[in-house]
Amino acid sequence: MVFDYQIHGGKMNIPMFVLGLFIVLTPGLAPLVIIGLPIFLRWLATPTTDEKGNEVGEEILVATVEEGRARIIEHNQKFRRCILSYANREFLGKTPKGTAKGLHWNDPDFWEVVPLNSPPTKYPKWKKLLNRSSYDGIHWMGLPRIARIPRYRMTWIQWGQEVHPDGSATQEKKAIPRNEIISHVLLQPDVYFVRIKSAESKDGVRMDVDVLLTAHINNPYKARYWVEDWLEAITNQTEARGRDYVTDKETLQMITLAFDEAKTTISAGVSASTKKDFESFIKKSLTRYRKEYGVTVSMVQIHSVEIAGEDTAKVREKLILPFLASMDAKKVEIDARAEANRIKTVAEAQKQAIQEVLGTASRISGGLELFKWQQIGELKQLTTLFAGTDDDQKRLVIPVGRP
């Protein structure tokens, strides 16, 4: 069908006019489209946020993912697929190994995150001219109102440096409570703080054990759909198994006391063997969550063990005072042993000196006799008696002790 339009008494073919206009403008519009389309898509993929930075809007048609994270796309509130952005990582189902296994997108193992040893993508010249690299990281979601990225609230305690509103951070690391609405699954390892509160030891002393868990998601599909809250699951398991461990140990098996004589204070710590045993015990119980919930706990660390406030007096009576008494007894024992060693050392030195002198004197004619009388002369509290009255007739009789 041909549409004609009357212009100043003449006729113009409308389709031909539009085609001619397109041909004329295309050389000028093409660069604008090549440059502007990625920017427009990026705008569609960026949800609106409130003054606190919380996402209040939704993505339209397309979505992006921050590095080290994955996001889930749902169609009509049902899982459709996952998207990720993680250097040298890819979903197992998209690798040659996954293809060989015949994995399908609805197979949970399809979404296992695995290392990908492949060189960076190199685009041919014609794709570079079309600005192909600007589309990297932009993922097609689906039609609006059908496709969406779900948001959910996550509560956790992060271990790290607290960042103030002005951008500065604290020097010391500490437990930072977090409560946020998020739309991603963190694939990078992070450190989470868990407190096992008032765990009672075998001898009835309650203590708080602070534990640091280093964990990451290795399967976002399982972490999101196979468990209500993956972090709460491993936290509850850590608390339960930690209590079992403490209940089976005496207090002095959990903590070690050290007496600082200079400061006259007692410090409590955790021995290296206890830390290693506890950490191995907890980590072993969390290993199964990699297969069940897609969560890998790579490290468990005891940060501190503190006696609960209400049991401080009990610990002082049962542990601190006996510890101080044992330290005093040990100090007396050490002092006595040191004095005995000193006496023994002096006696051995004197004995060795006499043996050396005797050895020298024995090689001299009459030397031993001279040495004997020299030693007698050096003895204290002795009196030498002489017989005779005249000085020239006095002769040595015998040395005796002074009365």
Buried (B, 14 or more C-beta within 10 A) or exposed (E): EEEEEEEEEEEEEEEEEEEEEEEEEEEEEEEEEBEEBBEEBBEBBBBEEEEEEEBEEBBBBBBBBEEBBBBBBBBEEEBBBBBBBBEEBBBBBBBEEBEEBEBEBEBEBBBBBBEBEEEEEEEEEEEEEBBBEBBEBBBEBBEEEEBBBEBEEBEBBBBBEEEEEEEEEEEEBEBBEEEEEBBBBBBEBBBBBBBBEBBBBEBEBBBBBBBBBBBBBBBBBBBBBBBEBBBEBBBEBBBEBBBEBBEEBEBBBBBBBEBEEEEEEBEBEBEEEBBEBBBEBBBEBBEEBBEEBBBBBEEBBBBBBEBBEEBEEBBBEBBBEEBBEEBEEEEEEEEEEEEEEEEEEEEEEEEEEEEEBEEEBEEEEEBEEEBEEEEEEEEEEEEEEEEEEEEEEEEEEEEEEEE
